[in-house]
């Protein structure tokens, strides 16, 4: 039966190696979107046959990463399902069963050679300046396979052709075919064999995977042909490139585990939206997609062949967009959670400081950086600063600065304490600032309130601090100037 006529079943089958690269997560996302778009089934399977690379706790880490992003599955190691188990090391009998089928058909055989013998074969190939092909050294009378020797496929030497839903028609010549190992001497299958059996038994119809598997596809096709089973549909995803667009994103380029972004305050909705648009183009100008939008819009034919750059600045842009969509109460709670580490603030102060902070961040994690650098210290206590900062453009004019600060205090005192809002404060000061010189008046006012050369404007600061604290800080600045004179 053709895979296109069956209910869609996709899978994500990571190895538990302790690191969830964003490229792997995007593969899971695309496979999940395709299944959801077609009312199909998405399976999570763990490929743990390479025990040397396995990292303890990785399966839990994979599950946590996908769930954070919002990817769910209908079958998997944590929830079970009709085709379990969903961890390869628990499926060894299945691989042995299909391996024996190949042995019985004369299409697989025990490898009798020692490592030294194989090294000698490779040496002969090098001396002949030919690539080493194991099939050229097939034993004429291999021993019966008892599981103690590697089991190799007896590959049919022929060219292969296949259709890729993204890349189109692809081919490989005879030189790509060799007698590779199906089952290792330790009883564990190789990836080249195990994933095919798993996909077969789990009814997988469409395989979406990274481009590094293209070169191995002829091996996979050899197994499909040898077993006489239908091929699933293949879709090769484009690579995620580093910021310069010249090579694949790796740890050296700053690639992080996907949960590192969570810890930095990236929202899962933003990450999903961002990853979906790396290597997939919906064909419109729309950039912000809800999960429901992505499922509705996703089209496998619009996956690109060329790689897409991983641009963290774009990710931050998405995150800021999604922060603005959050309920006010949620945002304030996120701000409070981080500011409370410094000092507990009143609800009124939190509601006033939140918009100021949001103007300056792209992720909630950046609030912690603002605290560490002292960028918003003025929120928690009266600022410490050098008197020279109060002078506009560094011109030391104590008399003029004193006179202006005194006038600002008098004007602030006229503002109703119960309606101490930035627009009303601005109205109270603006005419005087315009007459005297905006910089000459507003600069020392802002420094008095924040102690910073870069901060929100003085009207915003005054509303944040309240009338009483604003006047206290202005008088303190006036005293600093008077002390100099």
C-alpha positions as CSV (number, residue, x, y, z in Angstrom):
1,X,0.0,0.0,0.0
2,X,1.3,3.4,-0.8
3,X,2.1,5.6,2.2
4,X,0.1,8.4,0.8
5,X,-3.1,6.4,1.1
6,X,-2.6,5.5,4.7
7,X,-3.4,7.7,7.8
8,X,-0.3,9.8,8.4
9,X,2.1,8.6,11.1
10,X,5.3,10.5,11.8
11,X,7.9,10.1,14.5
12,X,10.7,11.8,16.3
13,X,13.4,9.4,17.3
14,X,16.3,11.1,19.2
15,X,19.3,9.5,20.8
16,X,19.6,10.0,24.6
17,X,22.9,11.8,24.5
18,X,22.1,14.7,26.9
19,X,21.8,17.6,24.5
20,X,18.7,18.8,22.6
21,X,20.1,20.8,19.7
22,X,17.6,23.2,18.2
23,X,18.1,21.4,14.9
24,X,16.7,18.2,16.5
25,X,13.9,20.1,18.0
26,X,13.0,21.6,14.7
27,X,12.9,18.1,13.2
28,X,10.4,17.1,15.9
29,X,8.4,20.2,15.3
30,X,8.1,19.7,11.5
31,X,7.1,16.0,12.0
32,X,4.6,17.0,14.6
33,X,3.1,19.8,12.5
34,X,2.7,17.5,9.5
35,X,1.0,14.9,11.6
36,X,-1.3,17.5,13.2
37,X,-2.1,19.1,9.8
38,X,-3.2,15.7,8.5
39,X,-5.1,14.5,11.6
40,X,-2.4,11.8,12.0
41,X,-0.3,10.3,14.7
42,X,3.0,11.6,16.1
43,X,5.2,9.1,17.9
44,X,8.2,9.7,20.2
45,X,10.7,6.9,20.1
46,X,14.1,6.7,21.8
47,X,17.0,5.3,19.8
48,X,19.4,4.1,22.5
49,X,21.4,1.4,20.9
50,X,24.7,3.3,21.0
51,X,25.3,2.8,24.7
52,X,28.7,4.4,24.7
53,X,27.1,7.8,23.9
54,X,24.1,7.5,26.2
55,X,23.9,10.1,29.0
56,X,21.9,9.3,32.1
57,X,18.7,11.3,32.5
58,X,18.5,12.2,28.8
59,X,15.2,10.5,28.1
60,X,13.6,12.7,30.8
61,X,15.4,15.7,29.3
62,X,14.0,15.0,25.8
63,X,10.5,14.7,27.1
64,X,10.8,17.8,29.2
65,X,12.2,19.8,26.2
66,X,9.4,18.8,23.8
67,X,6.6,19.3,26.4
68,X,8.0,22.8,27.1
69,X,7.8,23.7,23.4
70,X,4.2,22.4,23.2
71,X,4.9,19.3,21.2
72,X,2.7,16.3,22.3
73,X,2.6,12.7,21.1
74,X,0.1,9.9,21.0
75,X,2.6,7.1,21.5
76,X,5.8,7.2,23.4
77,X,8.0,5.9,26.2
78,X,6.2,7.8,28.9
79,X,2.6,7.1,27.9
80,X,2.9,3.7,26.0
81,X,0.8,2.8,23.0
82,X,-0.2,-0.1,20.7
83,X,3.3,-0.4,19.2
84,X,5.5,-0.3,22.3
85,X,8.0,-0.5,23.7
86,X,9.2,2.9,22.5
87,X,12.9,2.5,23.6
88,X,15.0,0.6,21.2
89,X,17.0,-1.3,23.8
90,X,13.7,-2.9,24.9
91,X,12.9,-4.0,21.3
92,X,15.9,-6.4,20.6
93,X,13.7,-9.4,19.9
94,X,12.0,-7.5,17.1
95,X,15.4,-6.8,15.4
96,X,16.5,-10.4,15.8
97,X,13.2,-11.6,14.2
98,X,13.7,-9.5,11.1
99,X,17.4,-10.3,11.0
100,X,16.6,-14.0,11.0
101,X,14.1,-13.4,8.1
102,X,17.0,-12.0,6.1
103,X,19.3,-14.8,7.1
104,X,16.7,-17.4,6.0
105,X,16.3,-15.6,2.6
106,X,20.1,-15.7,2.1
107,X,20.3,-11.9,2.3
108,X,22.3,-11.6,5.5
109,X,25.2,-13.5,6.9
110,X,27.5,-13.7,9.9
111,X,30.7,-11.8,9.6
112,X,33.5,-14.3,10.4
113,X,36.5,-11.9,10.1
114,X,38.6,-10.5,12.9
115,X,39.5,-6.9,13.2
116,X,43.0,-7.7,12.0
117,X,41.7,-9.4,8.9
118,X,39.4,-6.4,8.1
119,X,42.4,-4.1,8.5
120,X,44.3,-6.2,6.0
121,X,41.5,-5.9,3.5
122,X,41.4,-2.2,3.9
123,X,45.2,-2.0,3.4
124,X,44.8,-4.0,0.2
125,X,42.2,-1.5,-1.0
126,X,44.5,1.4,-0.2
127,X,47.4,-0.2,-2.0
128,X,45.1,-0.6,-5.1
129,X,43.9,3.0,-4.6
130,X,40.3,1.9,-4.4
131,X,37.7,2.5,-1.8
132,X,37.3,-0.3,0.6
133,X,34.1,-2.3,0.0
134,X,33.3,-5.1,2.3
135,X,31.2,-6.8,-0.3
136,X,34.3,-7.5,-2.3
137,X,35.4,-9.8,0.5
138,X,32.2,-11.6,1.3
139,X,32.9,-15.1,2.8
140,X,31.9,-17.9,0.5
141,X,30.8,-20.1,3.4
142,X,29.9,-17.9,6.3
143,X,29.2,-19.6,9.6
144,X,25.7,-19.9,11.0
145,X,24.7,-16.7,12.8
146,X,24.5,-17.4,16.5
147,X,24.6,-13.7,17.7
148,X,28.2,-13.7,18.7
149,X,29.4,-12.3,15.3
150,X,28.2,-9.2,13.6
151,X,25.4,-9.8,11.1
152,X,25.8,-8.1,7.7
153,X,23.3,-7.6,4.9
154,X,24.1,-9.2,1.6
155,X,23.3,-6.1,-0.4
156,X,22.2,-6.3,-4.0
157,X,24.7,-4.3,-6.0
158,X,22.6,-1.9,-8.0
159,X,21.8,1.8,-8.4
160,X,19.0,3.3,-6.3
161,X,16.4,6.0,-7.0
162,X,13.9,7.5,-4.7
163,X,11.7,10.5,-4.3
164,X,12.2,13.1,-1.6
165,X,9.2,15.3,-0.8
166,X,11.6,18.3,-0.5
167,X,14.5,17.5,-2.7
168,X,12.7,15.8,-5.5
169,X,14.1,12.8,-7.4
170,X,17.4,11.5,-6.0
171,X,19.7,8.7,-7.1
172,X,22.8,6.8,-5.9
173,X,25.1,4.6,-7.9
174,X,26.4,1.1,-7.1
175,X,29.4,2.6,-5.3
176,X,27.1,3.6,-2.5
177,X,26.1,0.0,-1.7
178,X,28.0,-2.2,0.6
179,X,27.4,-5.1,3.1
180,X,26.9,-3.0,6.2
181,X,26.3,-4.4,9.7
182,X,22.7,-5.0,10.8
183,X,23.3,-6.5,14.3
184,X,26.5,-5.9,16.2
185,X,28.3,-8.7,18.1
186,X,26.9,-7.3,21.4
187,X,23.3,-8.0,20.2
188,X,22.4,-4.4,19.5
189,X,21.2,-3.4,16.1
190,X,22.8,-0.6,14.1
191,X,20.8,2.6,13.4
192,X,20.7,1.6,9.7
193,X,18.6,-1.5,10.6
194,X,16.8,-0.7,13.8
195,X,15.0,2.4,12.7
196,X,13.6,0.6,9.6
197,X,12.2,-2.2,11.7
198,X,10.7,0.3,14.2
199,X,9.1,2.4,11.5
200,X,7.7,-0.7,9.9
201,X,6.2,-2.1,13.1
202,X,4.9,1.4,14.2
203,X,3.3,2.1,10.9
204,X,5.3,5.2,10.1
205,X,4.3,6.7,6.8
206,X,6.4,9.8,6.5
207,X,10.0,10.3,7.8
208,X,11.2,13.9,8.2
209,X,14.9,14.0,9.0
210,X,18.1,16.0,8.6
211,X,20.1,16.2,5.4
212,X,23.0,14.2,6.8
213,X,20.9,11.1,6.2
214,X,20.8,11.5,2.4
215,X,24.1,9.7,2.0
216,X,22.9,6.7,4.0
217,X,19.6,6.4,2.2
218,X,20.9,3.8,-0.3
219,X,21.7,1.6,2.8
220,X,18.1,2.0,4.0
221,X,16.7,1.2,0.6
222,X,18.8,-2.0,0.6
223,X,17.0,-3.1,3.7
224,X,13.5,-2.2,2.5
225,X,14.2,-4.2,-0.7
226,X,15.7,-7.1,1.1
227,X,12.7,-7.4,3.4
228,X,10.3,-6.7,0.5
229,X,8.5,-3.9,2.4
230,X,7.1,-0.6,1.3
231,X,9.2,2.5,1.7
232,X,7.8,5.4,3.8
233,X,7.8,8.8,2.2
234,X,11.0,10.7,2.8
235,X,11.3,14.5,3.5
236,X,14.8,15.9,4.0
237,X,14.9,19.0,6.1
238,X,17.4,21.8,5.3
239,X,20.2,22.4,7.8
240,X,20.1,25.1,10.4
241,X,23.1,27.3,9.7
242,X,25.1,29.4,12.1
243,X,24.7,33.2,12.3
244,X,27.1,33.8,9.3
245,X,25.1,31.3,7.1
246,X,28.3,29.5,6.1
247,X,28.2,26.3,8.1
248,X,25.8,24.3,10.2
249,X,25.0,25.6,13.7
250,X,27.2,23.9,16.2
251,X,28.2,24.3,19.8
252,X,31.2,26.4,18.7
253,X,28.8,28.8,17.1
254,X,26.8,29.3,20.3
255,X,24.3,26.5,19.8
256,X,22.6,25.8,23.1
257,X,20.4,23.1,24.5
258,X,16.8,24.1,23.9
259,X,16.0,24.3,27.6
260,X,18.8,26.9,28.0
261,X,16.5,29.2,26.1
262,X,13.7,28.4,28.5
263,X,16.0,29.3,31.4
264,X,16.9,32.6,29.7
265,X,13.2,33.5,29.6
266,X,12.3,32.7,26.0
267,X,8.6,31.8,25.7
268,X,7.8,28.4,24.2
269,X,5.4,30.0,21.7
270,X,8.1,32.3,20.5
271,X,10.6,29.4,20.1
272,X,8.1,27.3,18.2
273,X,7.2,30.2,15.9
274,X,10.9,31.0,15.3
275,X,12.0,27.4,14.6
276,X,9.1,26.9,12.2
277,X,10.3,29.6,10.0
278,X,13.8,28.3,9.7
279,X,13.7,26.3,6.4
280,X,10.0,26.7,5.9
281,X,8.3,29.6,4.1
282,X,4.5,29.9,4.2
283,X,4.6,32.1,1.1
284,X,3.1,35.1,2.8
285,X,4.4,38.2,4.7
286,X,3.0,36.8,8.0
287,X,5.6,36.2,10.6
288,X,3.8,35.7,13.9
289,X,1.9,32.4,14.0
290,X,0.0,30.9,16.9
291,X,0.3,27.1,17.3
292,X,-3.1,26.7,15.7
293,X,-2.0,29.0,12.8
294,X,1.1,26.9,12.2
295,X,-0.8,23.6,12.1
296,X,-3.3,25.1,9.7
297,X,-0.7,26.7,7.5
298,X,2.0,24.0,7.5
299,X,2.7,22.6,4.0
300,X,5.5,20.1,3.5
301,X,5.9,21.3,-0.1
302,X,7.0,24.7,1.2
303,X,10.0,23.3,3.1
304,X,13.1,24.8,1.6
305,X,16.1,23.0,0.2
306,X,18.7,25.5,1.3
307,X,19.6,26.0,5.0
308,X,18.3,28.9,7.1
309,X,20.3,31.0,9.6
310,X,19.8,30.8,13.3
311,X,19.5,34.4,14.2
312,X,19.2,35.0,17.9
313,X,18.2,38.6,17.4
314,X,15.2,37.4,15.4
315,X,14.3,35.0,18.2
316,X,14.4,37.9,20.7
317,X,12.2,39.9,18.4
318,X,9.7,37.0,18.4
319,X,9.9,36.7,22.1
320,X,9.2,40.4,22.6
321,X,6.2,40.1,20.4
322,X,4.8,37.2,22.4
323,X,5.5,39.0,25.7
324,X,3.3,41.8,24.6
325,X,0.5,39.3,24.0
326,X,0.6,38.0,27.6
327,X,-2.0,39.0,30.1
328,X,-1.0,42.0,32.2
329,X,-1.1,39.9,35.4
330,X,1.2,37.3,33.9
331,X,3.8,39.9,32.9
332,X,3.7,41.5,36.3
333,X,4.1,38.1,38.0
334,X,7.2,37.4,35.9
335,X,8.7,40.8,36.7
336,X,7.9,40.4,40.4
337,X,9.5,36.9,40.5
338,X,12.8,38.4,39.4
339,X,12.7,41.8,41.2
340,X,11.8,40.1,44.5
341,X,15.3,38.6,44.5
342,X,16.5,42.2,45.0
343,X,13.8,43.7,47.2
344,X,10.1,43.1,47.6
345,X,8.1,45.9,45.9
346,X,4.6,47.1,46.4
347,X,1.9,46.1,43.9
348,X,1.7,49.8,42.8
349,X,5.4,50.0,42.2
350,X,5.4,46.7,40.3
351,X,2.6,47.9,38.0
352,X,4.5,51.1,37.3
353,X,8.0,49.6,36.8
354,X,6.8,46.8,34.5
355,X,6.2,48.9,31.4
356,X,9.5,50.6,31.9
357,X,11.3,47.2,32.1
358,X,9.3,45.8,29.1
359,X,10.6,48.6,26.9
360,X,14.2,47.5,27.6
361,X,14.0,43.6,27.4
362,X,13.3,40.9,24.9
363,X,13.2,38.0,27.4
364,X,12.2,37.9,31.1
365,X,15.7,36.6,31.8
366,X,17.2,40.0,30.9
367,X,15.5,41.4,34.0
368,X,18.1,39.6,36.1
369,X,20.9,41.2,34.0
370,X,19.3,44.6,34.6
371,X,19.5,44.0,38.3
372,X,23.1,42.7,38.2
373,X,24.3,45.7,36.2
374,X,22.5,48.1,38.5
375,X,20.5,49.5,35.6
376,X,17.3,49.8,37.7
377,X,18.9,50.3,41.1
378,X,16.9,53.6,41.4
379,X,13.8,51.5,41.9
380,X,15.0,50.0,45.1
381,X,16.8,52.9,46.8
382,X,17.9,56.5,46.3
383,X,20.8,56.5,43.8
384,X,24.4,57.3,44.5
385,X,26.1,59.5,41.9
386,X,28.8,62.1,41.6
387,X,27.7,65.7,41.8
388,X,29.3,66.5,38.4
389,X,26.6,64.3,36.7
390,X,24.0,66.9,37.6
391,X,25.6,69.5,35.2
392,X,24.2,69.6,31.7
393,X,26.9,68.7,29.2
394,X,29.5,68.8,32.0
395,X,29.4,72.6,32.3
396,X,29.8,73.3,36.0
397,X,27.3,76.0,36.8
398,X,26.3,75.5,40.4
399,X,24.2,78.7,40.6
400,X,22.1,77.9,37.5
401,X,21.8,74.2,38.4
402,X,20.6,75.1,41.9
403,X,18.1,77.6,40.7
404,X,16.7,75.2,38.2
405,X,16.4,72.3,40.6
406,X,14.7,74.6,43.1
407,X,12.2,75.7,40.5
408,X,11.5,72.1,39.5
409,X,10.8,71.2,43.2
410,X,8.4,74.1,43.4
411,X,6.6,73.0,40.2
412,X,6.4,69.4,41.3
413,X,4.9,70.5,44.6
414,X,2.0,72.0,42.7
415,X,1.0,68.6,41.2
416,X,-1.8,66.8,43.0
417,X,-0.4,63.8,44.9
418,X,-3.5,61.7,44.0
419,X,-3.0,62.4,40.3
420,X,0.7,62.2,40.1
421,X,0.9,61.0,36.5
422,X,3.7,61.4,33.9
423,X,1.6,63.5,31.6
424,X,0.5,65.9,34.3
425,X,4.0,66.1,35.7
426,X,5.2,67.0,32.2
427,X,2.6,69.7,31.8
428,X,3.8,71.2,35.1
429,X,7.5,71.4,34.0
430,X,7.3,71.8,30.2
431,X,6.9,75.5,29.9
432,X,9.7,76.2,32.3
433,X,12.0,73.6,30.6
434,X,11.2,75.2,27.2
435,X,12.0,78.7,28.4
436,X,15.2,77.7,30.3
437,X,16.4,75.0,28.0
438,X,15.1,71.5,28.0
439,X,18.5,69.9,28.6
440,X,19.4,72.4,31.3
441,X,16.2,71.5,33.3
442,X,15.4,67.9,32.4
443,X,18.9,66.5,32.6
444,X,19.6,67.3,36.3
445,X,16.0,66.3,37.1
446,X,16.5,62.9,35.6
447,X,19.9,62.4,37.2
448,X,18.5,63.4,40.5
449,X,15.9,60.7,40.3
450,X,17.8,57.8,38.7
451,X,21.5,58.6,39.2
452,X,22.1,57.4,35.7
453,X,23.1,59.1,32.4
454,X,20.8,56.7,30.7
455,X,17.3,56.0,32.1
456,X,13.7,56.7,31.4
457,X,12.7,60.4,31.1
458,X,12.1,62.3,34.3
459,X,8.3,62.4,34.0
460,X,8.2,58.6,33.9
461,X,10.6,58.3,36.8
462,X,8.7,60.8,38.9
463,X,5.4,58.9,38.4
464,X,7.2,55.7,39.3
465,X,8.7,57.0,42.5
466,X,5.7,59.0,43.6
467,X,5.5,62.7,44.6
468,X,7.1,62.3,48.1
469,X,10.1,60.3,46.9
470,X,10.6,62.5,43.9
471,X,10.8,65.6,46.0
472,X,13.2,64.0,48.5
473,X,15.5,63.0,45.7
474,X,15.4,66.5,44.0
475,X,16.2,68.1,47.4
476,X,19.1,65.7,47.9
477,X,20.5,66.7,44.5
478,X,20.0,70.4,45.4
479,X,22.0,69.8,48.6
480,X,24.8,68.1,46.6
481,X,25.1,71.1,44.3
482,X,24.9,73.6,47.2
483,X,27.7,71.7,49.0
484,X,29.9,72.2,46.0
485,X,29.3,75.9,45.9
